Amino acid sequence: MTVLSTPRAIGRAVAQLRPGRTRAAATVAALAVTGAVAVAAVATSSPATAQPGTVVVSETFDSGTLPAGWNAVDGTWKVENGRLYGTSASSSANNKITFGRHLNDFRFEATMRFESVSAATRWASLGIDVPANGATPWWIATMRSGTTASNGLEFAQRTTADAWVVTNTASAPYAAGTGKDVRVAVEVHGNQARWIFDGREAMRTTSLQRSTDGVQALFVNGATVSYDEVKITELPPNGYLRPEGSPLTVIAHRGASAAAPENTLVAQEIARKSGADWIENDVQPSKDGIPFILHDGTVDRTTDGTGNIRDLTAAQIKALDAGSWFGPQYVGARVPTLAEQLADLRTRGGNLLLEIKGKHTRDEVATIIKVIRDERMMSRVFVQSFEVDALRYTYELAPELPLGLLRSSLDTDPVAIAKDLHLTAYNPDGNALLAKPEVVAALHTAGVAVMAWTVDSAGLWQRLERIGTDGIITNRAAELVGWNSAFMQRPSAEPTVAITSPADGAELDRAQSPVIAVAATNAETITVTLDGRPSAVGRELDPATLTAGRHTLSVEATGPAGTATATSTFTVTVNQAGLGYLIFTSGADEAALNTMSVKLAHGQYAQLAGWVDRQAGASVPAEVAGVIAADARTLAQR
């Protein structure tokens, strides 16, 4: 195991995390709600203690033995041929090896290969949070050999009762199978994680239950699996920044407000089932100081009552019907308290983007924070507000809570105000952001996410995605979830290129003259070289001009999203048939053709070579005479 901590090593690691478009640091997005039961997680580490870019583990198993500090808890683990092999003899045995150290924000990546399996349902895993001694409970990111199954990929917990809690499942685009390397990774931020299969995000979770001392691990079940290039990299703590290629974070505005009465538990349930990553709701106090979920300053618009919320007691508010105004099927829906909303999220799944609505005193903010603490939801609530004082009070009372500043128009210097207010996210009006898109890159460079509100059209979603926006607050959460699904299934914009002729490893004799053929996608220019000299797609290889032996064809395809390269190495072989082809296509005069063909037929290769040398430029064209003579000498030596 190699631990890199020098400034130079950290700089390299940070550079590897920077994507090419508008991101300054690649970190995991705010992650998807699954509807699974989840409990409180440990608080996000503060930026002051984070060391983003530090490579904590980098292991290629070249030593031939288990690395120091790696604990083979159970099963058979050995290092051979530069790989770590784990064998589990039974599908009932969850065999593991632990290593690393406790991290809150990290990327865990490895190359995995199923060598053999007892069934396609058998699996291997990256251990996300595992006690060093392998005891339960632990969390894993699992890959079955049959990865195209609906549960081919999973996030799961093994409980202290030795039961499984599978919080998320997904299928991979192709089967891992056996004997094939697959590069996998998991990016973790507290209770959130992304499962990345062969470079593409496959699913997310917000349901991890983190310990205070769990480390990393590798698991194998009912199979023999080999691992290579295991790497653990510490990430910056802001898990709300959207990595390049990942979909937008979906934030359901006032719950599923287009489908149900806003700011109610039924709207929250519909948003959760639609796949929203976050529920956005508003909080205000009643006359007796109970925080309620309500947007307006009055109850007039969204209930059957009237009056300012701050003039009504909790009992009066709870007696109101908050659903009939939206539709008869929602008669009897109530205005939830903040405590009721948080309890619902804790037990049924989901995270809350909580807007402190309107002016609040420090004591009123303290009450909100107390409710969040009492409901054990500190790790799953993100506070935002238009009110700067409310954000300052929140930071003073609970600096571990992420903060977002809502803006109708952009500040002159969003980065400066983000720093002043300790913001995790800067949340402007979507149209204002599109009028000045360059602020996204500046905020990302400062480590601040951008969440735009309230955006309900696919055209605007696309424009906001292109400028690097991290999340969208929308009334149409289900539609944005579907839009994200299409986004994830889009073909890659990166160029690809392959040489289809001559094939790599091909052996050609002089009678063959293949055309250079290339298959490329997303490429605007294609450059071809043969043995380092310029060539071109569609050019026929002239056997008379190629020396016997190995030749290398190289291709570079360049497009808007980058550059791809490919090489093909082929061999020109010497044989009697090929030499005959050279002779009869050489352009020599008839007498010379007769002489050369007689010597060829009798296998008189040395005499043929000497005769052609003397006739070069006379009866045999000089440009081909040298090749004929060289091939004849090669055959003479066999």
N, C-alpha and C positions, 0 to 999 in steps of 0.2 A: 504494500500500500504506500502510495506517495502522497504526502501532505504538502501542498504548495501554499506558502504564506508570504512570499516576498512581494514587494510592490510590483515588480515586473510580472510575476505570475498572476497576481490579481488583475493587473491591467489587461493581460491577454484574455483572461476569463471574462472580464467585463466586455471586451471588444467582441468576443464570441456571442455575447448575449444581445448585441445591438443589431436589430434588423435593418433592412436597407431602405425603408420608405420614410416614415416619420417618427419611428420609435427611437428613443435614446437609450432605453433599457428594456429588455424583453422580460416581462413578468406575467404571471398568470392572471386571467380575467376574473371578474366576479362571477361566481359559478352557479350552475343550474339547480333549481328546486326540484326535488324528486318526489315529494309526498311521503318520504320515509320518516320514521321517528328518529329524532336526533336530540341530543342533550348538549349542555353547555360545553364549549371547548376552551382551551387555554387562550389567554389574551394574546393578540398579535404583538410580536416583539417590537420595541420602539425603534425608530430609525437611528437613534444614537448608538444602539448596540449591534445593529446589523453590519455585516461585512460583505455586501453584495459582490459577487464575482469570485470569492474565495473558493478554490477547488479543495474540498475537504477530503475526498477519496478519489484516487485515479489509479485503477488497477488493471493490468493486462495479463497478469499471471505468467509472466515470462520467467519467474524465478524457479518454477518447477515444484514449489511447495505452497501450502496455504499461507497467505500473507499474515504477518504479525497482527494480532488483535482481532482476527476473524475466528469466531466461536462456532464450531460445527455442533449444533445442539443435538440433532438427531438425524437419522438417515446416513447415507454414505456420501462423503464429499472428498474429492481428490483433484489435484491439478495435474493435467497431462497435456502435452502438445500446445502449451500456451493458452489453455482454457481451463475453467473450473467446471468440473462435472459433479452434478448432484443426482443421486439415485434414490427413489422412493419405491420400495418393493410392493406397496399396497395403496389402493385408492383411499383407504381409511387412514393413511399416515400422512400428516402434513409436515413433511421434513423441512428443516430450516437451518440456515447459517446466518448469524448476526454479526454486525460490524458497524463502523461509523460512530456518530455521536448525535445527541439530540439536537434537532434543528426545527425551527418553526416555518421558515421560508426556504425552500430548496428545490432543486431539480435532480431527479434520480434517473439516470439513463443506463442502459445496458444493451448489449447484443445477446439475444437468446436464440437457442436452437434446440428443438426437440429431437433428441437422438433416437428415442423409441418411446412408445406409449402403450399402455394396456388397452386404452380406448380413446376415441376422439374427444371424449369429455374430460380427459385428464388435463392437468394444468400446471403452470409455473407462475410465480408471482414475484413482484417487487414488494418487499415489506416496507410500508410507509412509517409505521409507528409500532415498534415491537420491543418489549422488554429484552434487555441484553441476554437474559437467561432463557428466552423463548417462551416464557409463561404467558398465558392469556391474561387480559384481552390484548389482541393485536389487530391492526388494520393492514390490508393488502390490496394491491392492484393486480388483478389476475388475468392471465391469458391462457385460454384453452388451445390445444393443438387444432381443434375445429373452430377456429376464430370466426368463421362466417355464421355460426349459430347465433341466435338472438341473445344468448348470454356468453358469447365467445370472449367478451371482455367484461370484467366486473370490478366494482369497488365493493369490498366486503369486510365485515368484522367477525372475528372469532371471539365469542364472549367468555366470561369466566365460567359459565355453565357448559362450555364446549358446544355451544349452538352457533349456527351461522345467522348473521344479519346481512343480507345482500341489499345494499342501498341503491345501486345503479347497475344496469346492464346495457350492453351495446354489441353490435356485430361489426367486425372488421371488414374492409373491402375485399380481402382475399384470405384464404386459409393459410395459417402458419405451417401446418402439416409437419412432416419430419424431414430432417436433413437440410433445412433451409434457415439461414440466418435472418432474423428479424430485429431491427433496431427499435427499441421501445423506450418510452420515457414517461415519468409522472412529474408534474410540477405541483408543489404543495405550498399553500399559504394558510396556516392555521387549520380551520375545519374545511377548507376548500381545496380541491385538487382537479387537475386535468389529466386525462389518460391520452397519451400520444402514441399512435401506432404507425411505425414506419414514416415518421415525419408529419403526420396529419392528426389533428385533434379528433378523437373518437367520441369522447363523452366527458362530462363534468360531474362533480358532486359538491354539495355543501354540508354533507352529513358526517364528516369525520369527527370522531371524538378523540381529541389529542391528550396524551399524557404529558407529564413534566419531565420524563427521562427516557422515553422510548427512542430506540436507534433504528437503523435500517437493517434489512435482511433480504435474503433470497430464499424462495420456497420452491419445493417440487412435490408433486402429488401423483402417484401411480405412473411414474415415467422416469426416464433418464434425460436430463436437460443439461446442456453446456452453456456457460456464460463467458462473455469476454467484454473488454472495454467498459468495465463498470466505473461510473463516474458520478460523484455527488458534488453539486455546485450550490453554494449558498446564494439565494436570490434577494433582491431588495424587498422590503416588507410590504410595499404597496401592491397587493394582489388584485387591484382593480384596473391596472393598466392592461390593455388588450394586446396580447402578442400578435405579431404579424401572421396573417392567415387564419386567425381565430375569429369566430363570429361576434357580432355585437352583443353586449350584455343587455338582456331584456328586463326592463323595469316597468311593472304594471302600475300605471298612474291611478291612484286611489283604488287599487285592486283592478278587477276586470270591469272598469267603469263603463265600457261600451256595451257590456252584456248584463250587468247587474247594478243595483243601487250602490253608488260609490261609498267607499270607506265603511263597508259592512263586512261581516265575516263571510257572507255568501259570496261577495265580490272577491274576497281573498281566496276562498276555496276554488272558485272558477279560474282565477289567475294561476293558482298553484297547479291545478290539473292541466292547464294549457301549456305548462312548461316554463313560465316566467322565472327568471333568475332571482328577481327581487320584487317585493310588494312595496309600493310607495304609498304612504298615508300621512295624514296631517294630525297633529296633536294640539289640543287646547284644554285649559282647565275649566271645570264647572265652578259655580259660585262657592262651593265648599272645597275646592282645590283638588278635585279628582281629575286626572288627565283623561280626556275623551278623544276619540278618533272622529274629527269633523273638520271639514275644509273651511266653510264660511264662518264669519263672525256671528251669524244668527242661525237658528235651526229652521228658518222659514222655508227655504228652498227644498231641503232634502228630508223633511219630516212633516208630520201633520200638526206640528206645534208652531209657536211663534216666540220670538224673543232672542236676546243675546245669550250666547252660551254661558258667558261669565255671570249672567244674572239668574241662571237656572241652577237648581241643586242637582246632584247626581240622581236622586230619586225622581225628580221631574224629567230629566233627560231620558232615564231608562224607561219611562212610561210612554215615550213617543214611538210612533210607527215610522220607521226610516226606510220602508220598502214600497209601500203602496203607490207613492208618487211615480215610481219607475215602471211598475207593472203589477197587475193583480196577483201574479204568482209569487210576489215577494211581500205580500201583506204580512205584517207581524215582525219583519226584520227590525232589529234594534240598533241603536247607536252603541258601538262597543266601547268599553273603557280600554285604555292602553294595556292594562294588565290582562284583560280578556283576549285582546288581539295577540299579545306576546305568548300567552299560554297556548293559544291555538297554533301558532307558528312552531312553538317548541315541541308540541306533541304530534303535530301532523306534518311538519316540515316547512321550511321556508325561512327567508331572511327579510328584514325590514329596513327600507330606506325611509327614515322617519323625519318628516318636516316639522320643525317647531314653528307653528304658525302665529305670526304676529308678535307683538312685544311681549316679552316674558321677563319677570324679575329673576334675580339669581336664585331665590328660594323656589320659584316655580320650576326653573330648570333642574334644581336639585331634586325636586319631587319626581320629575320625569326620570332622572337617572336612577333614583332609588327604586322605582317600579321596574326598570330594566334589570337592575341588579337582583331584586327580589325574585324576578321571573327567570333568573339564570340565563339571560340572553345577551350579555355584554359582548360576546364574540360574534353575534349575529345581527347586530343593529348598527346602521350607518346613519348618522345625524346630519341633516342639512337644514338650511334656513336662509331666508333673505336677510334676516336680522343678524348683524355682526355681533351685537352684544350677546345674543343667545349662543352663538358659536364660542365666543370668549368664555362665557360662563361654563359651557360644556367642557372646554379644554381644561379649565381650572379644576373642575370637579372630577373629571374622568378623562385624563389625557389619552387613555387607551382606545377611546371611541374614535373611529374615523369620522372626519368632518368634511362637508361639502357646502360651498357657498353658492346659493342660487342668485342668478343675475338675469334681468330682462335685457340689459345691454352690457357690452363688454367694458371692463375697466380699462383705463389707459395702460396699466401694467398688471395684467392678471398674475404674472409670476411673483411680483412683489407682494401683492395682497395675499396670495397663497402662502407665501413664506411667513408673513406677519400673523396670519390666522391659523397656521399649522394645518393647512388643508391637505386632505387626501385626494379630494376631487374639486374641480371647478366646474359648476353646473349652469351653463348659460342657456338662454333661449336658442333653439336650433337655428332659426333664421339669422339671428345676430351672429352666431358662430360661423355660418356659411358665408357671411359678408366679410369675415376676416379669418379665413381658415388657418393662416400661418401661426395663430396662437396655440394651436394644438401641439405642434412640434416644440414650441418653446416651453409649454407646460410639461410635456413628456420629458424633456431634457432636465427639468427641475424635479422629475419624479412625481408629477401630479396628474391624475387621471382627469378625463373630460366626459361628463355625462350631459347630454343635450335634452331639453324639454320643449314642449310636449309635442312629439312628432308622430304623425299618424299616416303618412303616405310612403309607399315603397320608393318613389322617386327620391324623396328626401333621405330615406334610410340609406339608399345607395350613395348619394352625395356625401353624407356624413361618414359613412364607412370609408370612403375613398380618402378623406382628409385625415383619417386616423382616429375618429371619435371612438371612445371606449364603450359607452353605454347609451341607450336611448330610453327615455321616459316616455311612455306611450299609452294611449287609451286602447290601443289595439294590440295587446300583448300576444294573443294567439296568432294573429297574422304575422307579427314580427318573428315569432318562433318559427313559423313555417318558412318565412323568407330566409331566416338563418339556415334552415335545413337545406334549402336550395343552394345557398351560398357555400355550405360545406361540401356539397356534391359537385360543385363546379370543377371543370378540369383545371389543372394547374396552369398558370400563365408563364411559368418558367419554360425556357426552350429545352427541347430534347433533340438528340441527334444519334443516329446509328448508321454504320456503314453496312449496307446489305450486299455489296459486291465491290471487290472480291471479299469473300468472307474471311474473318479472322482465322488463321491457321490453315488456309487453303494452300494446296500444292498445285502449281500450274506448270505445264510444259510449254514449249515454244509454239505448239499448235493452238493454244488457247489465247484469246485476246478479249478478256472481259471488259465491260464498260463500268466505269466508276459510278456506283449508285449509292445514294444516301437518302435515308428517311428522316425527316426533321419536322418538328412542330414548334409553333410560336417563334419562328426565326425570320428575321428580316434579311440577314446576310449569311452566306455560307462560304467559308474559306477552306480550300483543299490543298494539301501539300503531299507530294510523293518523295520520300527520302529527303525531306527538307526543301524541295524545290516546288514552286507553284504548279498546281494542276487545276482540274475543274471537274465538277459533276457532269456526267455524260460523256467524258472523254474516254475513248477506247485505249486500253493499254496495248502498246506495240511490243510484241514479244521480241522483236529484233533489236530493240533498244535497251532492254533490261538485262543486266548481268545476272548470271546464275547465283542463286542464294536468296537471302532474306531481304524483304523490302517492307517499308512501313508507310502506310497511308494514314494521314491525320486529317481530321475535319473539325472545324470550329464553327458553331452556329450561334449567332448573336441576335437577341431580340430585346424588346423593351424591358423584360424582367430579368435579363442576365445573359450568361453565356454558358453553353454546353460544349463538351468536346468528346471525341471518340477516335479510336485508333484501330487499325486492322493490319496485322502483320501476315504477309503471305510469302511463300517460297517459290522461286522459279527453279524447277528441276531440269536436269539434263537427261534425255534418253534418245534412243535411235529415231523414234517417230518424230519427236520434236526437232531433231537435227535435220531430218528429211524435209519437214515443213519449211525450215529456214532456207534450205538449199533451193527448193522448188519455187519459193516466193522471193528469191534473192534478186531477180532481175539480171542474172548472169546470162551470157550468150549460150547458144544451144550446145556448142562443143564443151564449154565449161560445165554445163548442167550434166552432160553425159559422163564426163570424167568424174565429177563429184559423186554422182549417184552410183557409179560402179564401185568406187572405193567405199562408199557407205554400205552398199549391199554386201560386200565382202568383209566388212568389219575392219577395214584398213584405216583406222582413225588417225594414227600418227602420220601416215603418209598423206592423208586427206588434209590434216592441219598444215603440214609443210607446203603442200601444193597450193592451198588457198592463200597462204602468206605471200607466195611468190606472185600470185595472180591478182592480189588486192589492187584495185584501181585500174586494172586492165580488163580481163575477161570477167572478173567478179567485182561488183561495186564495192568500194572501200568501206562504206558505212556499215555493210553487213558482213564483210569478209572477216573482220576481227571477231565477231560473235561466233561465226561458223567455226573458225579455227579454235577458239577457246573451248567451245563445246566438244569439238572433236578430241582435243587433248584431254578433257575431263573423262570422256569415254575410254580413251586409250589407257588411262591409269586404273581402270576398274578391272 
